[in-house]
């Protein structure tokens, strides 16, 4: 790929600044981590490099990191892999049993030309192998690891288009999809409060998954053969958990009963994000990359269910028997606001090509990222637990070219391992009579995986695409 012409570099820098201003305006006008790629990465090469990939990624992983990079592919690319992230998160020395997040990552890139302009379509997916979607609504005073406990076990799908109007400029965008849950419960019949075994009740349960969409867009500019810059925007989404329950019937020999319940909660929230990054080829065999990700955590919606209850049980003609106390309508839930702060998360990555033969290439990679918790100390009623996180990652990869006539492109295998350390800290409650009391929380997350990519005609080595 030819670098940006010298006479146009100032214009390119102005373009990046303009996009940054547009992103800032968009962030101010709307309220845009809670999906697998945000927390654990998307693709072994990118995860091994600390997720510093907005200006450097290519192939299926561009569907998350920067859709503009899809246009860098010159031939069909198909990728499939697997990863597993195990949590050891504890409070007061006891493991909280946060489930692992694991499943298949994969996707494809289909490039072509339209009116002589290179373009590409990309598809990326994370498919959990345990459950497609998990929902759980907890009381706001119950301690839970707010950004990890069940909120990353989601089906993720992204579809994007990208174009390359100039050899030094790529533009792309599309939609990402997540799954939301709705449910309905109907119970009717007759209840015998004196002889429960004689009750006759009928029930009907109906639940479904609905798609939630949010936009993303990005651009990449090659300032020279060695230096590239990128900017990305990802929109906000909220995954709702809605439940409607209807119970009606006769209380045998006494009265009738009607109970209706409607609940709504946000079971998963992704803040809008803006990413600015760069990639620099330090030497022929060494590449460094950097990303800064701004996350709009201040717009966070706490996952507390809002209840609307209707309870109608008229007293029997002679009044209630002394042995029966009629139920009362539950008091509405008082939701305590959760104050969170916007954060800028830095990502650093490096890649060293240790082997460069005619048909084989070998790579060693490393990365680091730091995420400061956006949650205020939980000194009052609520217990949304989180801690500052340091993530260190390593990986390696090998690429084989032209192994057979049936495979004129290349075959790549990449592996990664990442360790996230959540710094130990103690939460001291403002009231000595607090039901939960003080607690010390800490933990770590181990994330390992591999990725296999088949790239057909037109595939180029990473250093050929700065």
N, C-alpha and C positions, 0 to 999 in steps of 0.2 A: 504494500500500500504506500502511495506517495505521501510524504508529509505535507502539512499545511504550507502553501507558498509564503515566502518571506513577506511579501507586500500585504498579505491578508491576515497576519498574525494579530495585529491590533484589533481588526474587526472581529476576529474570533474571540478575543478576550472580552470585547464589549458584548458579544453574543452571550457568553457565559454569565457575565454580570447581569445582563437583561433578564435571562432566564431565572437567575437567582432572585431578582426583584419580583418577577411574576410569581415565583413560588412563595416568596414572603407575603405578597398580597393575598394569594390564595389561602395561606395559613391564617392570616388575620381575618379573612371573611368567613371561614367555616370552622367547625369543630371536627376535624377528621378522625403487652407484646404478646401478643397472645396468639400467635400462630406458629407452627413448627419452624419455618425458615427464619423468623425473627429471632427465635431463642437458640436454635441449634445449627443454623446454616442450611444451605441448599447446594449439595454437590461437594464431593470430597476435596477437590482442589481448592475451592473457595473457602471451605471450612478450615482446612489446614493453614490457609494464609490469613487467619483471623477475620474472615469475612470482609477484608479490604479489597473489594472486587468491582466497584462501580465503573472504573476506567479500564479494567484488565480482563474481566470475565469474557467468556465466549461460550457458544453452544447452549444447551438447554438451561443452564443455571442463569443465563441472562434474563430468563422470564421472571426472575425475582430481583436480581441485583441491579440490572439496567437493561430494559428491553431494547434500547438502541443497539446494544452489542450483538443482537441477533443478525444484523446486517453484515457483520464481519465474516460470517460463514460463507464459503464459496461452494460447498457441496452438502448433500444430505447428511445430517448427523443424528444418530439415535443413541440415547444413553439410558442406562438402567442401573440402579444400585440399591443399597440397603444401609440403614444406620440404626443405632440403638443408643439412647441416652438414659442412663440409670442415675437416680437421685438418692443421695443420702442426706436428707434434710432433717434436722433435729431441733427440739426445744427442751431445754433442761436435761440434756443428755439422752433423750428418748427419740428414736426415729419416728417420724410422722407418717411413714408409709406412703409417700408420694409415688404414684405408679410410674413405671418407665414409659418413655415415648419412643416408639419404634415403628419401622415400616419401610415401604419402598419409595425411593425418589427416582424420578426419571422424566423423560420427555424427548422431544425431537425438534429439529430445525429444518425447515424446507426453504431453501433460497431460490431465487430466480431473478428475472429482469422484466421490467415493465417500462416500455418506451425508452429502453436503453439504460434505465436507472436500476441498480441492484436493490432488491428488497428481499425480505425473509419473513416467513411465518413461524412462530414458535409456540410450543405447548409444554408446560411443566406441571408436574403433579407430585404431591405427597399423599400416599395411600397407607394409612395405618393398618397393621396386620392384626390388631387386637379388637378395635371398635372403630366405626366410622365417625361417631360423635358421642361424646360423653357429657352429660349435664348433671349438675348438682347445685342446689341452692342451700346455702348455709346461713345460720343466724350471724348477724354482724358482730356479735360478741364472741363467736367461736373462733379460736386461733386457726389460721390457715395460711399456707404459703401462697399469697395472692397471685403471683405471676407464674406459678409453676403447677399448683395442685389442680390437675384435670383440665386446665384451660388451654393446654397445648395439644390435646389429643383430638385433632381435627383433620378432616379431609381438606386438602388445599389444592386448588387448580388455578392455573394462570394461562391466558391466551393473549398473544401480542403480535403486532406487526411492526416492522422496522424498514427504513429506507436509508440509502446512502447517496444523497444528491451530489456529493463531492467526495473524492477519495479520502479527504481528511475529516469528513463530517458524517456522523450517523445519528438518526433520530428514530425514536420508537415509542410505542405506548400500547395500552390494552387494558384488560380487566382481569382481576383476580376474584375467585369465588371461594366462599366458605359456607358451611352448612349450619343452619339454625333449626331449632326444634319447636314444634307446636303440638299440644296434646289436648284431648277431650275425654272426660270420664262422665258417664251417665249411670246412675243407680236408681232403680225404682222397685216397688213391691211393698210387702207388709213385714213389719218387725214386731216380734213378740218379746217385750221387755221382761216378762215373767218367765217365759220358756224360750230362750234364744234359739234352741235347736229347731223349733217349729217355724222360725222366720223363713220367708220366701222372698228372695231378692234377685233381681236381674241386673246385670251390669254390661256396659259396652265401653270399650276403650278404643280410641282412635288417635294415633300419633303419626306425624310425618316430619320429614326434613325439608326445609326450604332453602333456596340459594340466596346468599347475601353477596352483592357485588360491590367492588370498590375500584377506582381507577388508579392507574400508575402511568408514568411517562418519564422519559429520560433522553439525554443527549450525550454524545461523546465527541471530543475534538482532539485530533492528533496535531499538536503544535510542532512536532519534529519527528524524526525517526525514532527518538528515544523517549519523548515526553507526551503524555496524553492526559486530558482533563475530562471530568464527567460531572453531570448534575442529574439527580433523580428526584421524583416526587411520588409518594404513595399516599393514597387517600385513607380516610378513617372508615372503620366499620364497627357495627355493634351487632352481636349475635344475641337475639332475644330468646328467652325461655317463657313461653306462654302456656298456661294450663287453665282450662275451664272445667269445673266439676258441678254436676247437677244431681241432687238427691231428693227424691220425692216419694211419698207413699203414706201408708197408714201405720200408726203405732197401735197394734191390735188391742181393741177394747178400750182405748183411751182417747186418742186424737189423731190428727194428721200432722205431717212434718214436711217442711220445704227448706232445703239448704242449698244455696248457690254460692260458688266460690270462683273468683277470677284472680289469677296472679300473673304478674309480669315482672320479669327481671332481665337484666343484661348479663348473660352468662359468660360472655367473652367480648373483649374490647381491644381494638387495635388503634392506637393513635395515629393521626396523620404524621408523615415523616418527610424530611428533606435531607438529601444526601449530597455532599460535595466530596469529590475524590480525585486522585491522580495516580498515575503509574509511570515509573521512570526506569528505563533500562540502563542500569549503572555501568555494566560492561556487557560484552557479547553474551555472557552466560548468567548474569545476575540481574534480577529485577526486583524492585521495591515498589510497594503500593501503600496508599493511605486513604482512609475514608473518615469523614466526620458525619455522624447521623444525628439530626435533630429530631426529637420525639416529643409530641405535644401531649405529655401526660397530664397537663393541667385540665384537659377536657375529659378526664376519666370519669366513667359512670360506675359507682359501686354496685356489686352484684347482689343487692338486697331486694327481695321480692316485695312488690307492692300488692296489698290484698284489698279486694272488694268482696265483702261477705253479706249475704242476705240470709237470715235465720228466722223462720216463722213456724213456731210450734204453739198453737193456741192451747190454753189449759182445758182439760176435760170439764164436762158439765159439773161434776161434784168437786172440782179442784184436784190438785195433784196429790197422790197418796204420800203418806209421810215417809215412805221408803224411797221415793223417787225425787231427785233434784233436777229440774229441767236445765238444759245447757243454756249458757248465755252467749250472746253475739261477741265474738272475739274483738278486743280493742284493736284499732288500726296500728300498724307498725310505725314507730317513729324512726325515720331513717336519719342516722347521724352522718353529716357530710364527711366525705373523705377528701382531704386536701393533698394533691400530688403536684409535683413540680416538673416543668419541662427539663429535659436533659439533653446534653450533647455527648454522644458516645464515640470515642476515638477507636479506630481499628488500624492495626499495622500488620503488614505482611511482606514476606520475602520469598523468592524462588531462585534456586541455584540449579542450573543444568550441569550435572556432574558427568554425564555421558552424552557424547555427540558422535555417533557412528553413522554410516550411510543409511542403515535401515533401523537403527535403534537410538532412542534418546531416553535418558534417565534424569529425574528431577528430585530434589529434596526441598521441602517447604517448611516454613514456620510462621507463626503469627501470634498476636496478642490483642486483646481488647479489654477495656475497662468500662463497667457500667455502674454508675453511682445510683443507689436506690432513689426512686422518685417519691417514696412514701414517707410522710412525717413520722416521728416516733409515736407509737400507739399507747399513749399514757392514759387515755380515757376508756370509754365503753368498748370501742372497736378494737379488733386484733387482726389487722391486715399485715401479715409478717413479710418482710423482705430484708435483704442485706446487700451491701456493696459487693459486686462480683468482679473478680479477676479471671480471665480466661486465657489459658496458654494452649497453643495447638501446634501439632507437628504432622507431617505427612510426606508421602513419596509417590512418585508416579513413573510409569514406563510407557513409552509409545513405540510401536513397531509399525513400519511402513511397508506397503506392498508385499505382504506375506504370500499372496497368491494372486493368480490372474482374476479370480472371482472377487478379490478384495483389493481394488487398485488404490484405495485410500490408506487409512491407518486404523490401528486398533490401540486404544489407550486403557490402562488400568491405573486408577488412583486410589490411595488409601489415606485415611486421616484418623487422628486421635486427638481429643481435646479434653482438658481438665479445667473445670470452673470451680473456683474457691469462693464461697460466700463467707465474708469476714464475720467472725464472732462478735456479737454485741449484745448487751443486756437492755431490755426494756423495763423501765421502772414506772409503775403505775402511780398516778397522782393520788389515788385513794388507797389507804391501807386495807379497806374493806372490799376492794375489787374482787369479784368472784373468781377471776382467772389468776390474778396476782402477777408478780414480776416473773420474767422468764428470759433465759439466755438462748439465743437462736444462732445457728451456724449450719454449714453443710458444704457439700461439694457435688458436682455433677460430672460424670464420665461419659463422653460421647465418642463412639467409634463407628466407622463405616467404610464402605468401598464403593467405587463407581466404575462401570465399564462403558466405554464409548466407542462406537463404530462410526468412522467418518469416511465418506466416499470421495469421489473425484473432487479436486479443488481444495482439499484440506491443506492448511499451511501451518508451519511451526509457529509457536507463540511469538518468537522474536521477530517474525515477519509482519506482525500486526501490533505495533507499539501502542 
